[in-house]
Every structure is written in structure tokens, then in C-alpha cells.
Amino acid sequence: MDQGEVAGVFRVPVAELADPAARQRVRHPSGWIGPAFAVQGLLVWGFTAGLLDRLLRIGGWERPWTPGPINELPVRPGVPGDDDPQADPGFPEDDDA
């Protein structure tokens, strides 16, 4: 685990990730919009959420869900990319491809 990239490592059952109530979309201060999961008091977003989103779809575990409003990610002063809205978050576009 790279402590500069990851806040922690957690085990979450696939059923919790597939729960439509856990699904959401978030906007990074740079403008990037992508999938996110609110599980066990955590917000999983960015590359990890994109990977989980695709795995749920490809694995056949995705349950129908209706994306609601896009939630803004909180800005964390001093965290590279969070306090600079022009910074590239380094995430692939979420284009449902």
C-alpha cells in the first residue's frame, strides 16, 4: 500500500458494493466525474471505484440503480490535486465503454 495514494485497505463484501443504495457519482475539484461507493462509513472513489464499477458490470453482479445527483468530493487542503482545481486527478474517463 502506498500511503501517499491510499487511505486504508478494507474488505467489503461484493453484495454491499452491488447494493444500489451504496452507488453514487462524485466530482473531483478538477471536474472529473466518476463512480463512487459509500460502504461501511467509507467513500470509495477514483481508480478503485472505477475498477469496482467495471468488475460488477462484467461479473454480472451489478444491480439496477439510478444515478442521483453528482456529489462533490471534499477538498482536503495540503493533499496534492485536492487543493488545486486545475490539477489532473490522473483517472481514466468514466465513459461506460
Secondary structure as UniProt FT lines:
FT   TURN            3..5
FT   HELIX           14..18
FT   HELIX           20..22
FT   STRAND          23..27
FT   TURN            29..30
FT   STRAND          33..39
FT   TURN            40..41
FT   STRAND          42..44
FT   HELIX           46..59
FT   STRAND          70..72
FT   TURN            77..78
FT   TURN            80..82
FT   TURN            85..86
//
